[in-house]
Amino acid sequence: MSNQGLLYAFLGGAIVGAGIAVLYAPQKGADLRRRIKETLQKKGILCTESEIDALVEQLTADIAD
């Protein structure tokens, strides 16, 4: 696997993990989304609030199916 492929795999895993955490965590959604965004930014992954919301909606739809 190339370095670029490994990077994409890591980023994808981080985003999916963050989305799942939002769905299953007992905290308020807004607080948890903020914490996830801050954690991702500390890891060098820049994302907007709307991107996190879109990911949560997508994961929720996938889980509901």
All heavy atoms as a GROMACS GRO file, in nm:
protein
  484
    1MET      N    1   0.086  -0.117   0.000
    1MET     CA    2   0.000   0.000   0.000
    1MET      C    3   0.090   0.123   0.000
    1MET      O    4   0.184   0.132   0.077
    1MET     CB    5  -0.091  -0.003   0.122
    1MET     CG    6  -0.187   0.113   0.130
    1MET     SD    7  -0.299   0.106   0.272
    1MET     CE    8  -0.434   0.019   0.199
    2SER      N    9   0.059   0.218  -0.086
    2SER     CA   10   0.139   0.339  -0.093
    2SER      C   11   0.114   0.428   0.027
    2SER      O   12   0.015   0.411   0.100
    2SER     CB   13   0.106   0.415  -0.222
    2SER     OG   14  -0.025   0.470  -0.213
    3ASN      N   15   0.202   0.524   0.047
    3ASN     CA   16   0.185   0.617   0.159
    3ASN      C   17   0.056   0.696   0.145
    3ASN      O   18  -0.012   0.723   0.244
    3ASN     CB   19   0.304   0.712   0.168
    3ASN     CG   20   0.427   0.643   0.222
    3ASN    OD1   21   0.417   0.539   0.285
    3ASN    ND2   22   0.542   0.700   0.195
    4GLN      N   23   0.022   0.733   0.022
    4GLN     CA   24  -0.100   0.810   0.000
    4GLN      C   25  -0.223   0.724   0.032
    4GLN      O   26  -0.318   0.771   0.094
    4GLN     CB   27  -0.107   0.860  -0.144
    4GLN     CG   28  -0.221   0.955  -0.169
    4GLN     CD   29  -0.220   1.009  -0.310
    4GLN    OE1   30  -0.158   0.953  -0.399
    4GLN    NE2   31  -0.288   1.119  -0.330
    5GLY      N   32  -0.221   0.598  -0.009
    5GLY     CA   33  -0.332   0.508   0.021
    5GLY      C   34  -0.347   0.487   0.171
    5GLY      O   35  -0.458   0.481   0.224
    6LEU      N   36  -0.235   0.477   0.240
    6LEU     CA   37  -0.237   0.460   0.384
    6LEU      C   38  -0.295   0.584   0.452
    6LEU      O   39  -0.375   0.573   0.546
    6LEU     CB   40  -0.096   0.432   0.436
    6LEU     CG   41  -0.082   0.403   0.584
    6LEU    CD1   42  -0.160   0.278   0.621
    6LEU    CD2   43   0.064   0.386   0.620
    7LEU      N   44  -0.260   0.700   0.402
    7LEU     CA   45  -0.312   0.825   0.456
    7LEU      C   46  -0.464   0.832   0.438
    7LEU      O   47  -0.537   0.866   0.531
    7LEU     CB   48  -0.246   0.946   0.390
    7LEU     CG   49  -0.299   1.082   0.431
    7LEU    CD1   50  -0.275   1.108   0.579
    7LEU    CD2   51  -0.238   1.192   0.347
    8TYR      N   52  -0.511   0.797   0.317
    8TYR     CA   53  -0.656   0.799   0.292
    8TYR      C   54  -0.729   0.698   0.380
    8TYR      O   55  -0.838   0.725   0.430
    8TYR     CB   56  -0.686   0.773   0.145
    8TYR     CG   57  -0.654   0.890   0.055
    8TYR    CD1   58  -0.589   0.871  -0.065
    8TYR    CD2   59  -0.688   1.020   0.090
    8TYR    CE1   60  -0.559   0.977  -0.149
    8TYR    CE2   61  -0.658   1.127   0.009
    8TYR     CZ   62  -0.594   1.105  -0.111
    8TYR     OH   63  -0.565   1.211  -0.192
    9ALA      N   64  -0.669   0.582   0.399
    9ALA     CA   65  -0.730   0.482   0.486
    9ALA      C   66  -0.740   0.532   0.629
    9ALA      O   67  -0.841   0.514   0.697
    9ALA     CB   68  -0.651   0.351   0.480
   10PHE      N   69  -0.633   0.597   0.676
   10PHE     CA   70  -0.634   0.653   0.812
   10PHE      C   71  -0.740   0.761   0.826
   10PHE      O   72  -0.818   0.762   0.922
   10PHE     CB   73  -0.496   0.710   0.847
   10PHE     CG   74  -0.495   0.784   0.977
   10PHE    CD1   75  -0.494   0.716   1.098
   10PHE    CD2   76  -0.498   0.923   0.980
   10PHE    CE1   77  -0.495   0.784   1.218
   10PHE    CE2   78  -0.498   0.992   1.099
   10PHE     CZ   79  -0.497   0.922   1.219
   11LEU      N   80  -0.745   0.853   0.730
   11LEU     CA   81  -0.842   0.962   0.736
   11LEU      C   82  -0.985   0.908   0.731
   11LEU      O   83  -1.071   0.953   0.806
   11LEU     CB   84  -0.819   1.061   0.622
   11LEU     CG   85  -0.692   1.144   0.629
   11LEU    CD1   86  -0.678   1.230   0.505
   11LEU    CD2   87  -0.687   1.228   0.754
   12GLY      N   88  -1.008   0.812   0.644
   12GLY     CA   89  -1.141   0.752   0.636
   12GLY      C   90  -1.180   0.685   0.766
   12GLY      O   91  -1.293   0.699   0.813
   13GLY      N   92  -1.087   0.612   0.825
   13GLY     CA   93  -1.114   0.546   0.953
   13GLY      C   94  -1.141   0.645   1.064
   13GLY      O   95  -1.229   0.624   1.148
   14ALA      N   96  -1.065   0.754   1.064
   14ALA     CA   97  -1.085   0.857   1.167
   14ALA      C   98  -1.222   0.922   1.154
   14ALA      O   99  -1.291   0.944   1.254
   14ALA     CB  100  -0.975   0.962   1.157
   15ILE      N  101  -1.264   0.949   1.032
   15ILE     CA  102  -1.393   1.013   1.011
   15ILE      C  103  -1.508   0.919   1.047
   15ILE      O  104  -1.603   0.958   1.115
   15ILE     CB  105  -1.405   1.064   0.866
   15ILE    CG1  106  -1.307   1.181   0.847
   15ILE    CG2  107  -1.546   1.106   0.832
   15ILE    CD1  108  -1.292   1.227   0.705
   16VAL      N  109  -1.497   0.794   1.006
   16VAL     CA  110  -1.601   0.697   1.039
   16VAL      C  111  -1.608   0.676   1.191
   16VAL      O  112  -1.715   0.672   1.250
   16VAL     CB  113  -1.577   0.563   0.967
   16VAL    CG1  114  -1.667   0.454   1.021
   16VAL    CG2  115  -1.599   0.580   0.817
   17GLY      N  116  -1.492   0.667   1.255
   17GLY     CA  117  -1.489   0.651   1.400
   17GLY      C  118  -1.551   0.768   1.472
   17GLY      O  119  -1.625   0.752   1.569
   18ALA      N  120  -1.524   0.887   1.422
   18ALA     CA  121  -1.583   1.007   1.483
   18ALA      C  122  -1.735   1.006   1.467
   18ALA      O  123  -1.809   1.040   1.560
   18ALA     CB  124  -1.524   1.132   1.420
   19GLY      N  125  -1.781   0.965   1.350
   19GLY     CA  126  -1.925   0.959   1.327
   19GLY      C  127  -1.994   0.857   1.417
   19GLY      O  128  -2.100   0.883   1.472
   20ILE      N  129  -1.933   0.742   1.432
   20ILE     CA  130  -1.990   0.639   1.519
   20ILE      C  131  -1.991   0.687   1.665
   20ILE      O  132  -2.087   0.663   1.738
   20ILE     CB  133  -1.914   0.507   1.503
   20ILE    CG1  134  -1.944   0.450   1.364
   20ILE    CG2  135  -1.952   0.407   1.612
   20ILE    CD1  136  -1.860   0.331   1.327
   21ALA      N  137  -1.886   0.756   1.704
   21ALA     CA  138  -1.882   0.810   1.840
   21ALA      C  139  -1.996   0.907   1.865
   21ALA      O  140  -2.057   0.908   1.972
   21ALA     CB  141  -1.748   0.878   1.866
   22VAL      N  142  -2.027   0.988   1.765
   22VAL     CA  143  -2.138   1.082   1.778
   22VAL      C  144  -2.269   1.008   1.799
   22VAL      O  145  -2.353   1.048   1.879
   22VAL     CB  146  -2.147   1.173   1.653
   22VAL    CG1  147  -2.278   1.250   1.649
   22VAL    CG2  148  -2.031   1.270   1.650
   23LEU      N  149  -2.284   0.898   1.728
   23LEU     CA  150  -2.411   0.824   1.736
   23LEU      C  151  -2.430   0.752   1.868
   23LEU      O  152  -2.542   0.737   1.915
   23LEU     CB  153  -2.418   0.723   1.621
   23LEU     CG  154  -2.424   0.783   1.482
   23LEU    CD1  155  -2.415   0.672   1.379
   23LEU    CD2  156  -2.550   0.863   1.463
   24TYR      N  157  -2.323   0.705   1.928
   24TYR     CA  158  -2.336   0.620   2.047
   24TYR      C  159  -2.295   0.685   2.178
   24TYR      O  160  -2.314   0.626   2.284
   24TYR     CB  161  -2.254   0.492   2.027
   24TYR     CG  162  -2.317   0.402   1.925
   24TYR    CD1  163  -2.265   0.390   1.798
   24TYR    CD2  164  -2.431   0.330   1.956
   24TYR    CE1  165  -2.324   0.309   1.703
   24TYR    CE2  166  -2.492   0.248   1.862
   24TYR     CZ  167  -2.437   0.238   1.737
   24TYR     OH  168  -2.496   0.158   1.643
   25ALA      N  169  -2.242   0.803   2.174
   25ALA     CA  170  -2.197   0.868   2.298
   25ALA      C  171  -2.315   0.927   2.374
   25ALA      O  172  -2.412   0.973   2.314
   25ALA     CB  173  -2.096   0.977   2.265
   26PRO      N  174  -2.308   0.928   2.506
   26PRO     CA  175  -2.419   0.979   2.586
   26PRO      C  176  -2.420   1.131   2.602
   26PRO      O  177  -2.504   1.184   2.673
   26PRO     CB  178  -2.397   0.912   2.722
   26PRO     CG  179  -2.251   0.892   2.729
   26PRO     CD  180  -2.208   0.864   2.588
   27GLN      N  181  -2.330   1.201   2.538
   27GLN     CA  182  -2.326   1.345   2.551
   27GLN      C  183  -2.421   1.411   2.453
   27GLN      O  184  -2.470   1.349   2.360
   27GLN     CB  185  -2.185   1.396   2.524
   27GLN     CG  186  -2.083   1.345   2.622
   27GLN     CD  187  -1.944   1.393   2.586
   27GLN    OE1  188  -1.917   1.427   2.473
   27GLN    NE2  189  -1.856   1.392   2.684
   28LYS      N  190  -2.444   1.541   2.473
   28LYS     CA  191  -2.524   1.617   2.380
   28LYS      C  192  -2.456   1.617   2.244
   28LYS      O  193  -2.333   1.623   2.235
   28LYS     CB  194  -2.539   1.762   2.426
   28LYS     CG  195  -2.629   1.782   2.545
   28LYS     CD  196  -2.641   1.929   2.573
   28LYS     CE  197  -2.732   1.953   2.692
   28LYS     NZ  198  -2.743   2.096   2.721
   29GLY      N  199  -2.536   1.611   2.140
   29GLY     CA  200  -2.481   1.604   2.004
   29GLY      C  201  -2.390   1.721   1.970
   29GLY      O  202  -2.282   1.703   1.913
   30ALA      N  203  -2.432   1.843   2.004
   30ALA     CA  204  -2.353   1.961   1.970
   30ALA      C  205  -2.219   1.961   2.043
   30ALA      O  206  -2.115   1.993   1.984
   30ALA     CB  207  -2.431   2.087   2.003
   31ASP      N  208  -2.220   1.923   2.169
   31ASP     CA  209  -2.095   1.918   2.246
   31ASP      C  210  -2.000   1.813   2.191
   31ASP      O  211  -1.881   1.836   2.179
   31ASP     CB  212  -2.124   1.888   2.394
   31ASP     CG  213  -2.198   2.000   2.463
   31ASP    OD1  214  -2.193   2.115   2.414
   31ASP    OD2  215  -2.260   1.974   2.568
   32LEU      N  216  -2.057   1.698   2.158
   32LEU     CA  217  -1.974   1.590   2.108
   32LEU      C  218  -1.918   1.623   1.970
   32LEU      O  219  -1.802   1.597   1.942
   32LEU     CB  220  -2.053   1.460   2.103
   32LEU     CG  221  -1.972   1.337   2.072
   32LEU    CD1  222  -1.858   1.321   2.174
   32LEU    CD2  223  -2.059   1.215   2.072
   33ARG      N  224  -1.999   1.683   1.885
   33ARG     CA  225  -1.949   1.723   1.752
   33ARG      C  226  -1.834   1.823   1.766
   33ARG      O  227  -1.735   1.815   1.693
   33ARG     CB  228  -2.061   1.784   1.670
   33ARG     CG  229  -2.160   1.682   1.618
   33ARG     CD  230  -2.266   1.750   1.531
   33ARG     NE  231  -2.361   1.655   1.481
   33ARG     CZ  232  -2.474   1.622   1.541
   33ARG    NH1  233  -2.507   1.678   1.656
   33ARG    NH2  234  -2.555   1.534   1.488
   34ARG      N  235  -1.846   1.916   1.860
   34ARG     CA  236  -1.739   2.013   1.882
   34ARG      C  237  -1.611   1.943   1.926
   34ARG      O  238  -1.503   1.970   1.876
   34ARG     CB  239  -1.782   2.116   1.987
   34ARG     CG  240  -1.675   2.220   2.019
   34ARG     CD  241  -1.716   2.310   2.136
   34ARG     NE  242  -1.762   2.237   2.253
   34ARG     CZ  243  -1.683   2.174   2.341
   34ARG    NH1  244  -1.553   2.173   2.324
   34ARG    NH2  245  -1.734   2.113   2.446
   35ARG      N  246  -1.626   1.847   2.019
   35ARG     CA  247  -1.508   1.773   2.067
   35ARG      C  248  -1.444   1.690   1.956
   35ARG      O  249  -1.322   1.682   1.947
   35ARG     CB  250  -1.546   1.684   2.184
   35ARG     CG  251  -1.575   1.763   2.311
   35ARG     CD  252  -1.604   1.675   2.430
   35ARG     NE  253  -1.498   1.579   2.451
   35ARG     CZ  254  -1.516   1.459   2.504
   35ARG    NH1  255  -1.636   1.421   2.541
   35ARG    NH2  256  -1.414   1.377   2.521
   36ILE      N  257  -1.527   1.629   1.873
   36ILE     CA  258  -1.474   1.550   1.761
   36ILE      C  259  -1.400   1.641   1.664
   36ILE      O  260  -1.290   1.609   1.619
   36ILE     CB  261  -1.586   1.473   1.691
   36ILE    CG1  262  -1.635   1.361   1.781
   36ILE    CG2  263  -1.539   1.419   1.556
   36ILE    CD1  264  -1.758   1.292   1.732
   37LYS      N  265  -1.459   1.755   1.634
   37LYS     CA  266  -1.394   1.850   1.543
   37LYS      C  267  -1.259   1.894   1.600
   37LYS      O  268  -1.158   1.898   1.528
   37LYS     CB  269  -1.485   1.970   1.519
   37LYS     CG  270  -1.429   2.070   1.421
   37LYS     CD  271  -1.526   2.184   1.399
   37LYS     CE  272  -1.463   2.288   1.310
   37LYS     NZ  273  -1.549   2.406   1.295
   38GLU      N  274  -1.255   1.926   1.728
   38GLU     CA  275  -1.130   1.968   1.790
   38GLU      C  276  -1.026   1.856   1.788
   38GLU      O  277  -0.908   1.881   1.760
   38GLU     CB  278  -1.155   2.013   1.934
   38GLU     CG  279  -1.232   2.143   1.945
   38GLU     CD  280  -1.275   2.173   2.088
   38GLU    OE1  281  -1.251   2.092   2.180
   38GLU    OE2  282  -1.336   2.281   2.108
   39THR      N  283  -1.070   1.733   1.814
   39THR     CA  284  -0.978   1.620   1.813
   39THR      C  285  -0.922   1.597   1.673
   39THR      O  286  -0.802   1.576   1.656
   39THR     CB  287  -1.048   1.492   1.862
   39THR    OG1  288  -1.095   1.515   1.995
   39THR    CG2  289  -0.954   1.373   1.860
   40LEU      N  290  -1.008   1.603   1.573
   40LEU     CA  291  -0.962   1.585   1.435
   40LEU      C  292  -0.864   1.696   1.396
   40LEU      O  293  -0.764   1.670   1.329
   40LEU     CB  294  -1.081   1.582   1.339
   40LEU     CG  295  -1.171   1.458   1.348
   40LEU    CD1  296  -1.292   1.476   1.258
   40LEU    CD2  297  -1.095   1.334   1.312
   41GLN      N  298  -0.892   1.819   1.438
   41GLN     CA  299  -0.803   1.930   1.406
   41GLN      C  300  -0.667   1.912   1.472
   41GLN      O  301  -0.564   1.942   1.413
   41GLN     CB  302  -0.865   2.063   1.448
   41GLN     CG  303  -0.979   2.105   1.357
   41GLN     CD  304  -1.050   2.230   1.406
   41GLN    OE1  305  -1.045   2.265   1.523
   41GLN    NE2  306  -1.120   2.296   1.315
   42LYS      N  307  -0.665   1.860   1.594
   42LYS     CA  308  -0.537   1.832   1.661
   42LYS      C  309  -0.457   1.728   1.586
   42LYS      O  310  -0.334   1.730   1.588
   42LYS     CB  311  -0.561   1.785   1.805
   42LYS     CG  312  -0.608   1.894   1.897
   42LYS     CD  313  -0.634   1.841   2.036
   42LYS     CE  314  -0.692   1.948   2.127
   42LYS     NZ  315  -0.726   1.894   2.260
   43LYS      N  316  -0.527   1.636   1.518
   43LYS     CA  317  -0.460   1.532   1.440
   43LYS      C  318  -0.426   1.581   1.299
   43LYS      O  319  -0.371   1.507   1.220
   43LYS     CB  320  -0.550   1.408   1.428
   43LYS     CG  321  -0.588   1.347   1.559
   43LYS     CD  322  -0.471   1.275   1.621
   43LYS     CE  323  -0.516   1.206   1.749
   43LYS     NZ  324  -0.408   1.146   1.820
   44GLY      N  325  -0.461   1.706   1.269
   44GLY     CA  326  -0.429   1.762   1.138
   44GLY      C  327  -0.537   1.740   1.033
   44GLY      O  328  -0.514   1.763   0.915
   45ILE      N  329  -0.655   1.695   1.076
   45ILE     CA  330  -0.765   1.671   0.984
   45ILE      C  331  -0.862   1.788   0.996
   45ILE      O  332  -0.927   1.803   1.098
   45ILE     CB  333  -0.836   1.539   1.017
   45ILE    CG1  334  -0.737   1.423   1.012
   45ILE    CG2  335  -0.954   1.516   0.922
   45ILE    CD1  336  -0.791   1.294   1.069
   46LEU      N  337  -0.867   1.870   0.893
   46LEU     CA  338  -0.953   1.988   0.898
   46LEU      C  339  -1.090   1.954   0.841
   46LEU      O  340  -1.102   1.896   0.734
   46LEU     CB  341  -0.890   2.101   0.817
   46LEU     CG  342  -0.752   2.146   0.866
   46LEU    CD1  343  -0.697   2.254   0.776
   46LEU    CD2  344  -0.758   2.194   1.009
   47CYS      N  345  -1.193   1.988   0.914
   47CYS     CA  346  -1.330   1.964   0.870
   47CYS      C  347  -1.419   2.072   0.929
   47CYS      O  348  -1.388   2.131   1.031
   47CYS     CB  349  -1.378   1.826   0.910
   47CYS     SG  350  -1.368   1.796   1.086
   48THR      N  351  -1.528   2.094   0.862
   48THR     CA  352  -1.622   2.196   0.908
   48THR      C  353  -1.735   2.129   0.986
   48THR      O  354  -1.752   2.007   0.981
   48THR     CB  355  -1.683   2.272   0.790
   48THR    OG1  356  -1.760   2.180   0.711
   48THR    CG2  357  -1.576   2.337   0.703
   49GLU      N  358  -1.810   2.209   1.054
   49GLU     CA  359  -1.925   2.160   1.130
   49GLU      C  360  -2.025   2.093   1.037
   49GLU      O  361  -2.083   1.989   1.070
   49GLU     CB  362  -1.991   2.277   1.204
   49GLU     CG  363  -2.079   2.237   1.319
   49GLU     CD  364  -2.000   2.185   1.438
   49GLU    OE1  365  -1.890   2.234   1.464
   49GLU    OE2  366  -2.051   2.094   1.503
   50SER      N  367  -2.045   2.151   0.918
   50SER     CA  368  -2.140   2.093   0.823
   50SER      C  369  -2.091   1.958   0.771
   50SER      O  370  -2.171   1.868   0.744
   50SER     CB  371  -2.168   2.189   0.708
   50SER     OG  372  -2.049   2.215   0.636
   51GLU      N  373  -1.960   1.940   0.756
   51GLU     CA  374  -1.906   1.812   0.713
   51GLU      C  375  -1.929   1.705   0.819
   51GLU      O  376  -1.963   1.591   0.787
   51GLU     CB  377  -1.756   1.823   0.681
   51GLU     CG  378  -1.727   1.903   0.556
   51GLU     CD  379  -1.580   1.930   0.536
   51GLU    OE1  380  -1.507   1.945   0.636
   51GLU    OE2  381  -1.538   1.936   0.419
   52ILE      N  382  -1.913   1.741   0.944
   52ILE     CA  383  -1.939   1.647   1.053
   52ILE      C  384  -2.087   1.612   1.057
   52ILE      O  385  -2.124   1.496   1.069
   52ILE     CB  386  -1.892   1.704   1.188
   52ILE    CG1  387  -1.740   1.715   1.190
   52ILE    CG2  388  -1.941   1.618   1.304
   52ILE    CD1  389  -1.684   1.782   1.312
   53ASP      N  390  -2.174   1.712   1.042
   53ASP     CA  391  -2.318   1.686   1.041
   53ASP      C  392  -2.357   1.595   0.925
   53ASP      O  393  -2.437   1.503   0.942
   53ASP     CB  394  -2.396   1.817   1.032
   53ASP     CG  395  -2.388   1.899   1.158
   53ASP    OD1  396  -2.356   1.842   1.265
   53ASP    OD2  397  -2.412   2.021   1.152
   54ALA      N  398  -2.298   1.619   0.807
   54ALA     CA  399  -2.328   1.535   0.690
   54ALA      C  400  -2.283   1.392   0.714
   54ALA      O  401  -2.353   1.296   0.676
   54ALA     CB  402  -2.262   1.593   0.566
   55LEU      N  403  -2.168   1.375   0.775
   55LEU     CA  404  -2.118   1.241   0.805
   55LEU      C  405  -2.210   1.170   0.903
   55LEU      O  406  -2.243   1.053   0.885
   55LEU     CB  407  -1.976   1.248   0.862
   55LEU     CG  408  -1.915   1.116   0.904
   55LEU    CD1  409  -1.900   1.022   0.785
   55LEU    CD2  410  -1.782   1.139   0.971
   56VAL      N  411  -2.255   1.240   1.005
   56VAL     CA  412  -2.346   1.180   1.104
   56VAL      C  413  -2.476   1.138   1.036
   56VAL      O  414  -2.526   1.028   1.060
   56VAL     CB  415  -2.373   1.278   1.220
   56VAL    CG1  416  -2.486   1.228   1.308
   56VAL    CG2  417  -2.246   1.299   1.301
   57GLU      N  418  -2.529   1.222   0.949
   57GLU     CA  419  -2.653   1.188   0.878
   57GLU      C  420  -2.633   1.064   0.792
   57GLU      O  421  -2.718   0.975   0.788
   57GLU     CB  422  -2.699   1.306   0.794
   57GLU     CG  423  -2.754   1.420   0.874
   57GLU     CD  424  -2.794   1.539   0.787
   57GLU    OE1  425  -2.822   1.517   0.667
   57GLU    OE2  426  -2.797   1.651   0.838
   58GLN      N  427  -2.519   1.058   0.722
   58GLN     CA  428  -2.492   0.944   0.636
   58GLN      C  429  -2.478   0.816   0.718
   58GLN      O  430  -2.533   0.712   0.682
   58GLN     CB  431  -2.364   0.969   0.556
   58GLN     CG  432  -2.329   0.855   0.462
   58GLN     CD  433  -2.200   0.881   0.388
   58GLN    OE1  434  -2.138   0.984   0.403
   58GLN    NE2  435  -2.160   0.784   0.308
   59LEU      N  436  -2.404   0.822   0.828
   59LEU     CA  437  -2.386   0.704   0.912
   59LEU      C  438  -2.519   0.661   0.974
   59LEU      O  439  -2.547   0.542   0.984
   59LEU     CB  440  -2.283   0.731   1.021
   59LEU     CG  441  -2.139   0.743   0.973
   59LEU    CD1  442  -2.050   0.791   1.086
   59LEU    CD2  443  -2.090   0.612   0.918
   60THR      N  444  -2.601   0.756   1.014
   60THR     CA  445  -2.730   0.724   1.072
   60THR      C  446  -2.817   0.652   0.969
   60THR      O  447  -2.883   0.552   1.000
   60THR     CB  448  -2.802   0.852   1.120
   60THR    OG1  449  -2.718   0.917   1.216
   60THR    CG2  450  -2.935   0.821   1.183
   61ALA      N  451  -2.816   0.702   0.846
   61ALA     CA  452  -2.894   0.637   0.740
   61ALA      C  453  -2.842   0.497   0.710
   61ALA      O  454  -2.920   0.404   0.691
   61ALA     CB  455  -2.890   0.723   0.613
   62ASP      N  456  -2.709   0.481   0.709
   62ASP     CA  457  -2.651   0.349   0.682
   62ASP      C  458  -2.684   0.249   0.792
   62ASP      O  459  -2.711   0.133   0.765
   62ASP     CB  460  -2.498   0.359   0.668
   62ASP     CG  461  -2.457   0.428   0.539
   62ASP    OD1  462  -2.544   0.446   0.450
   62ASP    OD2  463  -2.339   0.465   0.528
   63ILE      N  464  -2.684   0.295   0.916
   63ILE     CA  465  -2.713   0.206   1.028
   63ILE      C  466  -2.861   0.170   1.031
   63ILE      O  467  -2.897   0.058   1.063
   63ILE     CB  468  -2.668   0.270   1.162
   63ILE    CG1  469  -2.515   0.275   1.168
   63ILE    CG2  470  -2.723   0.194   1.280
   63ILE    CD1  471  -2.460   0.352   1.284
   64ALA      N  472  -2.947   0.265   0.994
   64ALA     CA  473  -3.091   0.241   0.997
   64ALA      C  474  -3.134   0.143   0.888
   64ALA      O  475  -3.238   0.079   0.902
   64ALA     CB  476  -3.165   0.373   0.980
   65ASP      N  477  -3.056   0.131   0.782
   65ASP     CA  478  -3.094   0.039   0.671
   65ASP      C  479  -3.078  -0.103   0.707
   65ASP      O  480  -3.020  -0.165   0.769
   65ASP     CB  481  -3.010   0.069   0.547
   65ASP     CG  482  -3.051   0.201   0.483
   65ASP    OD1  483  -3.163   0.246   0.508
   65ASP    OD2  484  -2.970   0.256   0.407
   0.00000   0.00000   0.00000
